[in-house]
Amino acid sequence: MEAALKEKGIKLKPFDPKQVFTALTNHLKEDQIDATPSCVVEKDGKKNKYVGAGDIISALNQLKGAAK
């Protein structure tokens, strides 16, 4: 992948991902994510957690309907 990016003139810049992993870990703990797939929807200050493909699809369809 690195070679393909170089061919297109895209330079890579190394970085320490520790901050990213720390932030993601904090979100997982805060939202009590302990299974995959999981989805958290925050609306009007309230968070709802959905686990499993069926529940996640239903939640996304509800969001889609609310956006109309």
C-alpha positions in Angstrom: 0.0 0.0 0.0 2.8 2.4 0.8 4.3 1.9 -2.6 0.9 2.6 -4.3 0.5 5.8 -2.3 4.1 6.9 -3.2 3.3 6.3 -6.9 0.4 8.7 -6.6 2.6 11.3 -4.9 0.9 10.8 -1.5 3.4 11.2 1.3 3.0 9.3 4.6 3.7 10.9 7.9 4.4 8.6 10.8 2.5 9.4 14.0 1.9 7.8 17.4 -1.6 6.3 17.5 -1.7 6.1 21.3 -4.0 9.2 21.6 -6.4 7.6 19.1 -6.5 4.3 20.8 -6.9 6.0 24.2 -9.9 8.0 22.9 -11.5 4.9 21.3 -11.0 2.9 24.5 -12.6 5.6 26.5 -15.7 5.6 24.2 -16.0 1.8 24.4 -15.8 1.9 28.2 -18.2 4.9 28.5 -20.8 3.3 26.3 -20.2 -0.2 27.8 -19.5 -1.8 24.4 -18.7 -5.4 25.1 -19.8 -7.1 21.9 -19.6 -6.7 18.2 -21.3 -5.5 16.2 -22.5 -2.6 18.3 -23.9 0.8 17.6 -24.5 3.8 19.9 -26.9 6.5 18.9 -27.0 9.7 20.9 -30.1 11.8 20.4 -31.4 14.7 22.5 -28.7 14.0 25.1 -29.7 10.3 25.5 -27.6 7.4 24.4 -29.0 4.1 23.2 -26.9 1.0 22.5 -27.8 -1.5 19.9 -26.1 -4.9 19.6 -26.4 -7.3 16.7 -27.1 -6.8 13.0 -30.9 -6.8 13.4 -31.0 -4.2 16.1 -28.5 -2.0 14.4 -30.4 -2.1 11.1 -33.6 -1.2 12.9 -31.9 1.7 14.7 -30.4 3.0 11.4 -33.8 2.7 9.7 -35.4 4.7 12.6 -32.7 7.4 12.1 -33.3 7.4 8.4 -37.0 7.8 9.0 -36.5 10.6 11.5 -34.3 12.5 9.0 -37.1 12.8 6.4 
